[in-house]
Amino acid sequence: MDSLMVLIPVALLLGVIALAAFLWALRNGQYDDPDGAAGRILFDDD
């Protein structure tokens, strides 16, 4: 039971850190795809 008192806050802290890292990457354009539009012209959409 004592281990839960440590593991739950650690898990929450790691989740918050992961969320902050994802939001930072999203704001800095890490998920932009500049080559995707160039590749899409090669495929025919019927």
A tleap script that builds the chain and sets N, CA, C and O, in Angstrom:
source leaprc.protein.ff14SB
mol = sequence {
  NMET ASP SER LEU MET VAL LEU ILE PRO VAL
  ALA LEU LEU LEU GLY VAL ILE ALA LEU ALA
  ALA PHE LEU TRP ALA LEU ARG ASN GLY GLN
  TYR ASP ASP PRO ASP GLY ALA ALA GLY ARG
  ILE LEU PHE ASP ASP CASP
}
set mol.1.N position { 0.824 -1.191 0.000 }
set mol.1.CA position { 0.000 0.000 0.000 }
set mol.1.C position { 0.868 1.254 0.000 }
set mol.1.O position { 0.506 2.267 -0.598 }
set mol.2.N position { 2.000 1.181 0.665 }
set mol.2.CA position { 2.883 2.344 0.695 }
set mol.2.C position { 3.476 2.644 -0.683 }
set mol.2.O position { 3.764 3.792 -1.021 }
set mol.3.N position { 3.647 1.586 -1.459 }
set mol.3.CA position { 4.211 1.808 -2.789 }
set mol.3.C position { 3.242 2.583 -3.684 }
set mol.3.O position { 3.679 3.317 -4.571 }
set mol.4.N position { 1.944 2.431 -3.467 }
set mol.4.CA position { 0.960 3.180 -4.247 }
set mol.4.C position { 1.035 4.668 -3.951 }
set mol.4.O position { 0.756 5.491 -4.822 }
set mol.5.N position { 1.405 5.012 -2.744 }
set mol.5.CA position { 1.539 6.420 -2.380 }
set mol.5.C position { 2.676 7.085 -3.153 }
set mol.5.O position { 2.695 8.306 -3.309 }
set mol.6.N position { 3.598 6.299 -3.623 }
set mol.6.CA position { 4.712 6.827 -4.417 }
set mol.6.C position { 4.433 6.682 -5.903 }
set mol.6.O position { 4.695 7.606 -6.674 }
set mol.7.N position { 3.906 5.537 -6.315 }
set mol.7.CA position { 3.739 5.254 -7.731 }
set mol.7.C position { 2.668 6.106 -8.408 }
set mol.7.O position { 2.832 6.488 -9.566 }
set mol.8.N position { 1.592 6.406 -7.719 }
set mol.8.CA position { 0.519 7.201 -8.328 }
set mol.8.C position { 0.987 8.624 -8.642 }
set mol.8.O position { 0.771 9.082 -9.764 }
set mol.9.N position { 1.612 9.343 -7.715 }
set mol.9.CA position { 2.119 10.675 -8.080 }
set mol.9.C position { 3.204 10.637 -9.155 }
set mol.9.O position { 3.273 11.533 -9.996 }
set mol.10.N position { 4.048 9.609 -9.135 }
set mol.10.CA position { 5.085 9.485 -10.157 }
set mol.10.C position { 4.447 9.274 -11.525 }
set mol.10.O position { 4.889 9.873 -12.505 }
set mol.11.N position { 3.425 8.442 -11.611 }
set mol.11.CA position { 2.735 8.194 -12.870 }
set mol.11.C position { 2.042 9.461 -13.366 }
set mol.11.O position { 2.071 9.756 -14.560 }
set mol.12.N position { 1.430 10.200 -12.467 }
set mol.12.CA position { 0.787 11.454 -12.860 }
set mol.12.C position { 1.809 12.474 -13.338 }
set mol.12.O position { 1.571 13.187 -14.313 }
set mol.13.N position { 2.931 12.545 -12.663 }
set mol.13.CA position { 3.983 13.471 -13.059 }
set mol.13.C position { 4.537 13.114 -14.439 }
set mol.13.O position { 4.760 14.000 -15.264 }
set mol.14.N position { 4.755 11.840 -14.691 }
set mol.14.CA position { 5.244 11.412 -15.998 }
set mol.14.C position { 4.214 11.696 -17.092 }
set mol.14.O position { 4.583 12.056 -18.210 }
set mol.15.N position { 2.951 11.541 -16.785 }
set mol.15.CA position { 1.901 11.857 -17.751 }
set mol.15.C position { 1.868 13.331 -18.091 }
set mol.15.O position { 1.692 13.701 -19.252 }
set mol.16.N position { 2.034 14.174 -17.089 }
set mol.16.CA position { 2.049 15.622 -17.319 }
set mol.16.C position { 3.277 16.013 -18.134 }
set mol.16.O position { 3.187 16.869 -19.014 }
set mol.17.N position { 4.411 15.400 -17.853 }
set mol.17.CA position { 5.628 15.688 -18.620 }
set mol.17.C position { 5.459 15.262 -20.078 }
set mol.17.O position { 5.869 15.983 -20.987 }
set mol.18.N position { 4.862 14.104 -20.301 }
set mol.18.CA position { 4.632 13.630 -21.668 }
set mol.18.C position { 3.661 14.542 -22.408 }
set mol.18.O position { 3.862 14.826 -23.589 }
set mol.19.N position { 2.621 15.002 -21.737 }
set mol.19.CA position { 1.670 15.919 -22.356 }
set mol.19.C position { 2.336 17.243 -22.700 }
set mol.19.O position { 2.096 17.797 -23.772 }
set mol.20.N position { 3.165 17.750 -21.806 }
set mol.20.CA position { 3.878 19.000 -22.067 }
set mol.20.C position { 4.840 18.843 -23.247 }
set mol.20.O position { 4.960 19.752 -24.068 }
set mol.21.N position { 5.520 17.709 -23.340 }
set mol.21.CA position { 6.430 17.469 -24.459 }
set mol.21.C position { 5.659 17.384 -25.772 }
set mol.21.O position { 6.118 17.905 -26.789 }
set mol.22.N position { 4.507 16.743 -25.765 }
set mol.22.CA position { 3.687 16.655 -26.970 }
set mol.22.C position { 3.199 18.031 -27.401 }
set mol.22.O position { 3.255 18.366 -28.584 }
set mol.23.N position { 2.724 18.824 -26.460 }
set mol.23.CA position { 2.242 20.164 -26.803 }
set mol.23.C position { 3.375 21.049 -27.303 }
set mol.23.O position { 3.174 21.856 -28.210 }
set mol.24.N position { 4.563 20.907 -26.723 }
set mol.24.CA position { 5.721 21.668 -27.190 }
set mol.24.C position { 6.057 21.290 -28.632 }
set mol.24.O position { 6.316 22.163 -29.460 }
set mol.25.N position { 6.053 19.992 -28.930 }
set mol.25.CA position { 6.359 19.533 -30.281 }
set mol.25.C position { 5.294 20.000 -31.268 }
set mol.25.O position { 5.612 20.345 -32.406 }
set mol.26.N position { 4.063 20.011 -30.849 }
set mol.26.CA position { 2.971 20.444 -31.709 }
set mol.26.C position { 3.102 21.931 -32.039 }
set mol.26.O position { 2.898 22.328 -33.186 }
set mol.27.N position { 3.437 22.748 -31.055 }
set mol.27.CA position { 3.574 24.192 -31.267 }
set mol.27.C position { 4.803 24.541 -32.096 }
set mol.27.O position { 4.803 25.561 -32.785 }
set mol.28.N position { 5.842 23.726 -32.048 }
set mol.28.CA position { 7.065 24.019 -32.780 }
set mol.28.C position { 7.081 23.407 -34.171 }
set mol.28.O position { 8.118 23.423 -34.834 }
set mol.29.N position { 5.966 22.872 -34.626 }
set mol.29.CA position { 5.851 22.388 -35.992 }
set mol.29.C position { 6.515 21.056 -36.252 }
set mol.29.O position { 6.877 20.774 -37.394 }
set mol.30.N position { 6.689 20.233 -35.250 }
set mol.30.CA position { 7.339 18.944 -35.444 }
set mol.30.C position { 6.468 17.972 -36.224 }
set mol.30.O position { 6.977 16.990 -36.763 }
set mol.31.N position { 5.171 18.224 -36.296 }
set mol.31.CA position { 4.265 17.318 -36.992 }
set mol.31.C position { 3.832 17.866 -38.345 }
set mol.31.O position { 2.945 17.298 -38.982 }
set mol.32.N position { 4.441 18.957 -38.795 }
set mol.32.CA position { 4.144 19.484 -40.118 }
set mol.32.C position { 4.731 18.550 -41.169 }
set mol.32.O position { 5.764 17.916 -40.951 }
set mol.33.N position { 4.065 18.478 -42.293 }
set mol.33.CA position { 4.506 17.590 -43.367 }
set mol.33.C position { 4.662 18.393 -44.656 }
set mol.33.O position { 3.757 18.386 -45.490 }
set mol.34.N position { 5.782 19.082 -44.837 }
set mol.34.CA position { 5.930 19.896 -46.040 }
set mol.34.C position { 6.087 19.059 -47.304 }
set mol.34.O position { 5.768 19.541 -48.391 }
set mol.35.N position { 6.563 17.835 -47.200 }
set mol.35.CA position { 6.739 16.987 -48.377 }
set mol.35.C position { 5.475 16.231 -48.741 }
set mol.35.O position { 5.402 15.653 -49.826 }
set mol.36.N position { 4.493 16.218 -47.883 }
set mol.36.CA position { 3.263 15.479 -48.154 }
set mol.36.C position { 2.487 16.039 -49.333 }
set mol.36.O position { 1.948 15.277 -50.135 }
set mol.37.N position { 2.421 17.364 -49.451 }
set mol.37.CA position { 1.697 17.971 -50.564 }
set mol.37.C position { 2.405 17.696 -51.880 }
set mol.37.O position { 1.751 17.519 -52.909 }
set mol.38.N position { 3.724 17.658 -51.862 }
set mol.38.CA position { 4.475 17.378 -53.085 }
set mol.38.C position { 4.258 15.934 -53.535 }
set mol.38.O position { 4.227 15.665 -54.735 }
set mol.39.N position { 4.112 15.022 -52.612 }
set mol.39.CA position { 3.895 13.627 -52.963 }
set mol.39.C position { 2.472 13.324 -53.376 }
set mol.39.O position { 2.233 12.394 -54.146 }
set mol.40.N position { 1.525 14.094 -52.875 }
set mol.40.CA position { 0.121 13.845 -53.181 }
set mol.40.C position { -0.228 14.129 -54.630 }
set mol.40.O position { -1.192 13.570 -55.154 }
set mol.41.N position { 0.537 14.987 -55.285 }
set mol.41.CA position { 0.234 15.316 -56.685 }
set mol.41.C position { 0.494 14.124 -57.600 }
set mol.41.O position { -0.029 14.069 -58.713 }
set mol.42.N position { 1.296 13.172 -57.138 }
set mol.42.CA position { 1.623 12.019 -57.954 }
set mol.42.C position { 0.538 10.962 -57.981 }
set mol.42.O position { 0.534 10.105 -58.864 }
set mol.43.N position { -0.381 11.007 -57.031 }
set mol.43.CA position { -1.420 9.997 -56.933 }
set mol.43.C position { -2.724 10.514 -57.528 }
set mol.43.O position { -3.101 11.667 -57.321 }
set mol.44.N position { -3.402 9.653 -58.262 }
set mol.44.CA position { -4.652 10.019 -58.911 }
set mol.44.C position { -5.817 9.664 -57.991 }
set mol.44.O position { -5.976 8.504 -57.612 }
set mol.45.N position { -6.618 10.637 -57.636 }
set mol.45.CA position { -7.797 10.416 -56.783 }
set mol.45.C position { -9.024 10.273 -57.668 }
set mol.45.O position { -9.486 11.239 -58.275 }
set mol.46.N position { -9.533 9.075 -57.730 }
set mol.46.CA position { -10.734 8.838 -58.538 }
set mol.46.C position { -11.965 8.814 -57.680 }
set mol.46.O position { -13.070 8.626 -58.190 }
savepdb mol mol.pdb
quit
